[in-house]
């Protein structure tokens, strides 16, 4: 029987990294191990009540039972514009600069179809969300990685990018607050990025999914706040992490009108709009009250401090970063990220993610998620103390 005729582009893609992690977890559970899963970045608290209530009320409106508008309802886009003005003190036009998304992953994955040609270079950080690189590869572009070094604040060194590579590039990706590393970018970096993008005529794609999950210091900046950057920027926002809405699949893109509209053209051809009742719930989230978000930040800060203190007391090299709900630990000498994650799973029953799941720049680090009940994080810290940072 002949082999299935799948596209060559699928054969060239590496396996999605979390499949291997799931396989190891399943094998451990079959052996009866009580796993504490700190590998998945999926909030463990429910969506706030006022958002659930808004969805319930919207479900009773028959208008939401029909096809929604591709770009999002006018009311939703106006709500996003209010949020951007309130949070970043930037005015965006809801008609030309806002696009509703079925989760930000949809827009991130489709951007290359809108603005990248075969043979282009797409500059992607490493470690980073794998979709930046895979979406470029899908359209025949060449992903070129930019390492994020701890000594540089986990920021890419733009000056290290060869000029001939930058000249071939169409898009540069950034992600702050950063997943998996938890770093936040200062204004000076965004200003340097604006100059770099102008010099090489690049589109800047900014993944801001964790913009509201900051634990220390001032709220993180948006690229929209840098006028020179806003001229060539598309920024992706998600309600998933901010409001514990990962399963709801709603987010938005905003930025330079022609880039947002190009992504919208792709969406009208290959996708659909966000369910109208979910848009109503998202509006309730963005318009507030915001006390549940502040409480969530307090919760993650407490969990982070608890886990980091336990890890450091046991001799682990835990890196305490100011944002996201992750803690990164450096693997000890003699271990790779993957081998260390396997050791912690098999000897402590604690699941973490090797940062190589986010690209080669993650070698040497594993990531712990804070999205587990307090008592499970406390138990994980105790098990890891018993194991020690070997």
N, C-alpha and C positions, 0 to 999 in steps of 0.2 A: 504493500500500500504506500503510495507516495506521501512524502512529508507535507504537512500543511504549508501553504504558501503565505507565510506572514511577511510583512514588510521588512526590508533589510534594516531600516532604522531601529526596529525593535530588537533585532539581533545584536546591534551594536551597543545598546544601552546596558549598563551594569544592572544587576538585580537591585530592586528597591531595597535599601539597606536594612529597613526594619523587619523585613521578612525573615532574615537570619536570626535576629533577636527574638522574634516570636517563636521560632522553632526551638531555640534553646530554652525559652520559658516553658513551652509545652512539655519538653522532655523532663525538666525539673519537676513540674507538677505531677507528671506520671510517676515519678519516684517518691511522691508524697511530700515534697519540700513545701513548707509554708513560705511562699515568696512574698516579699514586700516589694511591690513594683514602683520604683522611683524612676522608671525609664520613660514613661509616657507623659507628654506635656498636655494633659487633658484635665481641666479643673474638676475637683471632686465635690465642690459645693454646688447647690442647685442655682438655676437662674433666679434672680430676685423676683419677689412676688408681684411687684407692680408691672413687670414685663410680661410675666405669665398671664396676668389678668388682662393686659391689653391684647394679647393674642386671643384669649378666650372670647373677649367681646368682639374682636374683628372677625372671628370665625362665623359669627351669626350674620354678617353682612354678605348677601349673595353676590355683590359686586366682586368680592375677593375670590369667588369660586371660578372665575373665568381667567383667560390668559392675562398675565400682567404685562405692563409696558416693559420693553426690553431695557430701557435706560433707568428704570425705576420711576415711581410716581413723582409728580411734581412736588407733592407734600414731603416725600422722603428726601428728595434732593434739596429742598429748602431747609429741611431739618439738618442735613449734613452741613450745609453752608452756615447755619447758625452755630453748630458745634465747632467748625473750623474757626469762625470769627471769635467765639468765646474762648477757645482753648489756645489758639495760636495768634490771635489778633491779626488775622489775614482775611480779607474779603475774597470769596470765590463766587463765580456766577453759577447758580444751580442749574441753569439751562445748558451751559457749554463746558463746565469744569467739574461736573460731578456725574459719576456713573455707578449705579447700584450693581453689586456683584453677588453671585451665589457663593459667598465666602471669598476671601481675598485670593485664595489659591486659584480660583477660576481666572481672575484677571492676570495674575502672575504667570500662569501657564500659557495664556493666550497672547501676551504682549508681543512675543517674538513674531507671531503671525502678522501683527499690525505694523511693526517698525523695523524688522530685520530681514535681510535678503540672504540667500545662500552664499556662503563664502565670507560673510561678515564675521568679525570677531565680536564676541560678547564678553565683557570683563565681569567676572564673578568672584566674590570673596571666597576664601576657604579658611576655616570651615564655614558652611552656610547651608541654608535650606536647599535641598537637592534640586528643586524644581527650576531654579534660576538656570542651571546648566543644562538639565534635560530638555527644557522647553526650547533652548537655543539649538541643541542638537537635532531636535525634531524637524526644524526648518532648514537644516543643512548649514547652520552657522557653526563657528568654532568657539566653544567656551574656553577662555583663557583665565586661569586663576590668579588671584591676588592674595598672597598669604597674610593672615592677621597675626602679628607677633605680639606676645605679652609685653615685651619691652617697649612697644610702640602704642600701648593702650588698646591693643586689639583693633587697631585702625590699619587700613592698607597704606603702604608706602607708595603713593602715586608717582613719586619721582623715580621709582625703580621699574616702572612699566616702560619697556622699550618704545621709542618714538614710532618705529615702523609698525609695531603692534597696535599702538593707540590710534594711528592713522587709519588702520583697517577696521577699527571698532565702530559700532553703531550705538551700543548701549553699555552703560556701566551700572552695575547693581550695588546698592548699599543696604544695610539692614541694622538700624539702631533704634531702640535698644536691641542688642544682638542676640540671636539664637544661634548657637548654643552657649555663647560666652558671657552674656549679661553685660557687655560693655555699652557705654553711652558715648555718643560723639559730641565734642565741643563745637562751638560756633566756628572756631578757627579751622576745623576740618572741613565743615560745610563750605566755608569761603574758599579754601584751597580746592575743594572739589568743583566749585562753580567755575573757577579759573581754568582748571584742567579740562572740564567739559567744554568750555567755550573755545579753548585753544584747539581741541580736536573735534569739535562739532559733534559732541556726544549727547544722546538722551540719557538723563539720569533717572533710573528706576529705584525708588526708595520703598522698602518694605517696612512699614511702621506698625506691624501687628501688635507690638508690645508697648506702644506709645504711652499707655496709661498704667503699665505695671512697673512703676518706679518705686524704689524702696528707700533710697537715700537722696538727699539733695533736691535740687530744683527739677521741675518736670522737664523731660527731654525735649529737645528742639525738634521742629519739623523743617524739612528742606524748604517748605513754603515760606518760612520766615526769612530766607535769604533771597532778596530780590533778584540777584544775578542768577541764582539757581532756579528760581521759579519760572524763568523764561524757557527752560528745557527739561522740565520735571514731570514725572508722574509718580504719585505716592499712593501706596496701597494701605488701607486700614481695615481692620477686622473687629467685629464685636465679640468674637469667640472668647478671647482671653479676658477682656475687660469686664464682661458681663456674664461669664460662665455660659456662653451660648455656642459652644463648639458644634453641637449637633444641629443648630438652627440654620447654618449656612447662609450668613448674610455679612456683607462687608461693602466697601466702596472704594473707588479710585477717584482721585482729584489731582488737579495740577494744570499744566499748560493746555489750553483748549484743543489744539490740533492733535496732541498726543492722546488725550482722553477720548476725543471723537474718533480717532483711528481705532482705538481699542473697542469703542462702541460699534463700529462697523463690523469688526470680527464677531462681536457678540450677536448681532442681529442675524448673522449668517450661520453660526454654529451652536448657538446657545439660546436660552430663554431668560425671561425675567425672574426676579425674586418673587415668591408667593406673596400676594398682597397683604395677607394677614401677618406674615412675618415682617414685612416692611412696617406695618403699624406698630408691632411690638418693638422693632428696632428704633422707631421714633420715640417711643416711651422710654427706651434705654438712654438714648442720646440727650433727650430733653431733661432727663432727671426725674426723681432725685438721684444725686450721686453719692449719697452716704454709703450705699452698699459697696461701691467701688473703693471708697476710702477704707472701709472695714476690711475689704479683701487685701488691700495693700498692707494693712496692719497685720493681718493673718500671715501673709507670706513673709513679712519681715521677721515675725516671731519664729516661724518655722525655719527660715534661713539661718537666723542667729543660733537657734538650737542645734541644727544639723552641723553648721560650720564649727561651733564650739566643740561638739562631740568628736568630729573628725580631726580637728587640730590637736585635741587632747590625746587622741590615739596615735598621733604621728603622721596623719595624712596631710598632704600639702593641698589644703582646700583654698580655693581662690574666692574671696568674698567680693562680689560685684554689686553695683548699685541698682540693678534693674533686672527685670524678668523674674520668673519663678524657678530659676535653675541655680544649682551650685556646681562649679567645675572643680575637679580634683586632678592634679597632675599624677600620672602613673609613675611609680618608682622605677629606678634604674633596673634594667633587665626585663621590663614588661613593655609590650605595645598597648595601645588603647584597648584593642580587642581582647588580648590575653588577660589584661587586668580586669576588664568587665566580666569575663568568664570566671576568673578567680573569685570575685566578689559574689557572683551568683551562686557558684558551687560551694563555697566555703562559708558564706554568711547568709545565703538566701536573699540577698538584696540585689534587685535589678537596677542597673544603670545603663546608660547608652554610651558606647565608645564614640568619641567625637569624630572618628573617621567615618561614621555614618553620614557626616556632613561635609565630607571631602578630605583630601590628603592633609590639609592644613590642621586638621583636628588630631593628628597623631600625637600621642603623649598625654591626652586628656580623656577623662570620662565625665559624663554629665548626670547629675542627680536632679530629678524633678521634685518640686515641693507640693505637687498636686496629689497628696495622699492625706488621709486623716491624721490629726496630730499624734494620736497614740501609735500609729504605724511608723511615723517619722521618728518618734522617740524610741521605738523598738529597733528600728534600723540603726539609729545612732548607737544604741547599746550593743547590737551585734557587731557593728564595725569597730567599736572600741575593743571588744573581746578579740577580734581578728587582728587589730593593729594595722598600721599602714605599711605592711610588708609588700 
